[in-house]
Amino acid sequence: MPTIDLNADLGETTGGIAVADDPAMIALVSSANVATGFHAGDPHDIAATVRAAAERGVTVGAHIGYRDPGNFGRTTLDIDPDQLADETLYQIGALDALARAHGTKVSYVKPHGALYNTIVHDKSQARAVVDGVRAFGDLPLMLLPGSVAIDLAEGKGLRVIREAFADRNYTSAGTLVPRSEADAVITDPDAVAARVLQVATTGAVTAVDGTVLRVDAESVCIHGDSPGAVELSRMIVEKLRADGIDIRSFL
């Protein structure tokens, strides 16, 4: 039976103000990218998310980012590579401590927002992230296909999990359409479900200009903070199962 991992960005509740319905999303996905407090999230609410993930057997990943909660980590920062490496290690370690206290652990790392997009092309920052991850251990890194970070990570002996996005449009170059542009996000539920099915069955996505891009993704991200995210995720899960595709963590 074909399989695909579904992941969602969770743990971003700060001071009791929820960004997504974490319990509902955890019931649907197989991997949870849990915030570390740098772009969003606070220790108490992050702990609640990892506890829920542990109870459901959902794989926990560290959703590391720039230390920039004011911009939700969506603005690229000119940061010293040594500082970025240390902050990467710090974020993983903090989340792993909370995870282990609740019966699970950090099993992979996924950069968030602007950091995720920056290390697609910025070798200095990509190397810093890889060094920070490697300092913690041999955790897999979840990255966008085509990122310079992929070669650097594999060169350090790290496993790379190539990722596709269910509700984001792609340029013909294989990068995500910037959120500043009107067509960055796919809002039609049928189109989102079709995208996930395309990735799961063919390993490809179709860019905004019709170009078919080979991504060979092992995981597909569903954004839990999008309007109607829970209902959309249920639709995706139902469609995948109806087509004989098993939702399972990549580990």
C-alpha positions as CSV (number, residue, x, y, z in Angstrom):
1,M,0.0,0.0,0.0
2,P,1.4,3.5,-0.9
3,T,2.1,5.7,2.1
4,I,2.6,9.4,2.8
5,D,3.4,11.4,5.9
6,L,1.1,14.3,6.7
7,N,2.6,17.0,8.9
8,A,1.3,20.2,10.4
9,D,2.8,23.2,12.2
10,L,1.5,23.1,15.8
11,G,2.4,24.3,19.3
12,E,2.1,27.9,18.3
13,T,-0.4,28.9,21.0
14,T,1.1,31.8,23.0
15,G,-0.4,32.9,26.3
16,G,-3.5,30.9,25.7
17,I,-4.2,32.5,22.3
18,A,-4.5,29.6,19.9
19,V,-3.3,29.8,16.3
20,A,-4.6,26.3,15.4
21,D,-6.8,23.6,16.8
22,D,-3.9,21.4,17.9
23,P,-5.8,18.4,19.3
24,A,-8.0,18.2,16.2
25,M,-5.0,18.4,13.9
26,I,-3.0,15.9,15.9
27,A,-5.8,13.4,15.4
28,L,-5.4,13.6,11.6
29,V,-1.6,14.0,10.9
30,S,1.2,11.6,11.4
31,S,3.9,14.2,12.3
32,A,3.7,17.4,14.3
33,N,6.1,20.3,13.7
34,V,6.1,21.8,17.2
35,A,7.1,25.4,17.7
36,T,10.0,26.0,20.1
37,G,9.1,29.5,21.4
38,F,11.2,31.5,19.0
39,H,8.6,32.4,16.4
40,A,5.6,31.4,18.6
41,G,4.5,29.2,21.5
42,D,5.2,29.3,25.2
43,P,6.5,26.4,27.4
44,H,3.1,25.5,28.9
45,D,1.2,25.4,25.7
46,I,4.0,23.7,23.8
47,A,4.0,21.0,26.5
48,A,0.3,20.5,26.0
49,T,0.9,19.9,22.3
50,V,3.7,17.4,22.8
51,R,1.6,15.5,25.4
52,A,-1.3,15.3,22.9
53,A,1.1,14.0,20.2
54,A,2.6,11.4,22.6
55,E,-0.9,10.2,23.4
56,R,-1.8,9.7,19.7
57,G,1.6,8.3,18.7
58,V,2.3,11.2,16.4
59,T,5.9,11.9,15.6
60,V,7.3,15.1,17.1
61,G,9.6,17.5,15.2
62,A,11.3,20.7,16.3
63,H,9.9,23.6,14.3
64,I,12.9,25.9,14.7
65,G,12.9,29.5,13.5
66,Y,14.3,33.0,13.8
67,R,14.0,34.5,17.2
68,D,11.4,37.0,15.9
69,P,7.9,36.4,17.5
70,G,6.8,40.0,16.4
71,N,6.9,38.9,12.8
72,F,5.9,35.2,13.5
73,G,9.3,34.2,12.1
74,R,8.3,35.3,8.6
75,T,11.0,37.9,8.1
76,T,14.5,36.9,7.0
77,L,17.1,38.0,9.5
78,D,20.8,38.8,8.9
79,I,22.1,36.7,11.7
80,D,25.6,35.6,12.5
81,P,26.0,31.9,11.5
82,D,27.6,30.9,14.8
83,Q,24.6,32.5,16.6
84,L,22.1,30.7,14.3
85,A,23.8,27.4,14.9
86,D,23.6,27.9,18.7
87,E,20.0,29.0,18.5
88,T,19.2,26.0,16.4
89,L,20.7,23.6,19.0
90,Y,19.0,25.5,21.9
91,Q,15.6,25.2,20.3
92,I,15.9,21.5,19.7
93,G,17.2,20.9,23.2
94,A,14.4,22.8,24.9
95,L,11.7,21.1,22.9
96,D,13.3,17.7,23.5
97,A,13.3,18.3,27.3
98,L,9.5,19.0,27.2
99,A,8.9,16.1,24.9
100,R,10.7,13.6,27.1
101,A,8.9,14.8,30.1
102,H,5.6,13.8,28.4
103,G,6.7,10.4,27.0
104,T,8.0,11.3,23.6
105,K,11.1,12.9,22.0
106,V,12.2,15.2,19.1
107,S,12.6,12.9,16.1
108,Y,13.3,15.4,13.3
109,V,13.8,19.1,12.6
110,K,11.9,21.4,10.3
111,P,12.8,25.1,9.9
112,H,9.9,27.5,10.0
113,G,8.9,30.4,7.8
114,A,11.6,32.7,6.6
115,L,14.4,30.5,7.9
116,Y,12.9,27.5,5.9
117,N,12.9,29.7,2.7
118,T,16.3,31.3,3.3
119,I,18.2,28.1,3.5
120,V,16.9,27.1,0.1
121,H,19.5,29.4,-1.4
122,D,21.7,30.8,1.5
123,K,24.6,28.5,2.0
124,S,25.9,30.3,5.1
125,Q,22.6,30.1,7.0
126,A,21.9,26.6,5.7
127,R,25.3,25.4,7.0
128,A,24.6,27.0,10.4
129,V,21.3,25.2,10.7
130,V,22.9,21.9,9.7
131,D,25.7,22.4,12.2
132,G,23.2,23.2,15.0
133,V,21.2,20.0,14.2
134,R,24.3,17.9,14.0
135,A,25.5,19.2,17.3
136,F,22.4,17.7,18.9
137,G,22.6,14.4,17.1
138,D,21.7,12.7,13.8
139,L,18.1,14.0,13.5
140,P,16.6,14.1,10.1
141,L,16.0,17.5,8.5
142,M,12.7,18.2,6.7
143,L,13.5,20.5,3.8
144,L,12.1,21.9,0.5
145,P,13.4,19.9,-2.6
146,G,16.1,21.8,-4.3
147,S,17.4,23.5,-1.2
148,V,21.2,24.0,-0.9
149,A,20.6,22.8,2.7
150,I,20.0,19.3,1.4
151,D,23.5,18.7,0.1
152,L,25.0,20.2,3.2
153,A,22.8,18.1,5.5
154,E,23.6,14.9,3.6
155,G,27.2,15.8,3.5
156,K,27.1,15.8,7.3
157,G,25.5,12.4,7.4
158,L,22.0,13.6,8.1
159,R,18.9,12.1,6.6
160,V,16.8,14.6,4.6
161,I,13.0,14.4,4.4
162,R,11.8,16.1,1.3
163,E,8.6,18.0,1.8
164,A,5.7,19.2,-0.3
165,F,2.9,21.7,0.6
166,A,-0.7,20.9,0.3
167,D,-2.0,24.4,0.2
168,R,0.9,26.5,-1.2
169,N,1.5,27.2,-4.9
170,Y,4.9,26.7,-6.5
171,T,6.9,28.7,-9.0
172,S,8.3,26.9,-12.0
173,A,11.7,27.0,-10.2
174,G,10.3,24.8,-7.5
175,T,10.2,27.5,-4.8
176,L,7.0,28.5,-2.9
177,V,5.1,31.5,-4.3
178,P,5.8,34.3,-1.8
179,R,2.9,35.0,0.7
180,S,2.9,38.6,-0.5
181,E,1.5,37.5,-3.8
182,A,-2.3,36.8,-4.2
183,D,-2.0,33.3,-5.5
184,A,0.5,32.0,-2.8
185,V,-2.1,29.9,-1.0
186,I,-4.5,27.4,-2.5
187,T,-8.0,27.8,-0.9
188,D,-10.1,25.4,-3.0
189,P,-10.5,22.2,-0.8
190,D,-10.7,20.0,-3.9
191,A,-7.5,21.4,-5.3
192,V,-5.7,21.0,-2.0
193,A,-6.8,17.3,-1.8
194,A,-5.8,16.7,-5.4
195,R,-2.4,18.2,-4.7
196,V,-1.8,15.8,-1.8
197,L,-3.0,12.8,-3.9
198,Q,-0.7,13.9,-6.8
199,V,2.3,14.0,-4.4
200,A,1.4,10.6,-2.9
201,T,0.9,8.8,-6.2
202,T,3.4,10.5,-8.5
203,G,5.9,12.3,-6.4
204,A,5.3,15.5,-8.3
205,V,3.5,18.9,-7.9
206,T,2.2,21.2,-10.6
207,A,3.5,24.8,-10.5
208,V,1.3,27.9,-11.2
209,D,2.4,28.0,-14.8
210,G,1.5,24.3,-15.4
211,T,5.1,23.0,-15.1
212,V,5.2,19.5,-13.4
213,L,7.9,19.5,-10.8
214,R,9.4,16.3,-9.5
215,V,9.7,16.6,-5.7
216,D,9.8,13.0,-4.5
217,A,8.4,14.2,-1.2
218,E,8.1,11.8,1.8
219,S,5.9,14.3,3.7
220,V,3.1,16.8,2.9
221,C,2.5,19.9,5.1
222,I,-1.0,21.0,5.9
223,H,-1.2,24.4,7.5
224,G,-3.2,24.1,10.7
225,D,-3.7,27.9,11.0
226,S,-5.5,28.3,7.7
227,P,-9.3,29.0,7.7
228,G,-11.1,25.7,7.9
229,A,-7.9,23.7,8.4
230,V,-9.4,20.9,10.4
231,E,-12.3,20.3,7.9
232,L,-9.8,20.5,5.0
233,S,-7.5,18.0,6.7
234,R,-10.3,15.6,7.3
235,M,-11.2,15.8,3.6
236,I,-7.6,15.1,2.6
237,V,-7.4,12.1,5.0
238,E,-10.6,10.7,3.6
239,K,-9.5,11.1,0.0
240,L,-6.2,9.5,0.6
241,R,-7.7,6.5,2.4
242,A,-10.4,6.1,-0.3
243,D,-7.6,5.9,-2.9
244,G,-5.8,3.2,-0.9
245,I,-3.0,5.5,0.5
246,D,-1.9,4.9,4.1
247,I,-1.0,7.9,6.3
248,R,2.1,7.1,8.2
249,S,5.2,8.8,9.6
250,F,8.3,8.6,7.6
251,L,10.3,7.2,10.5
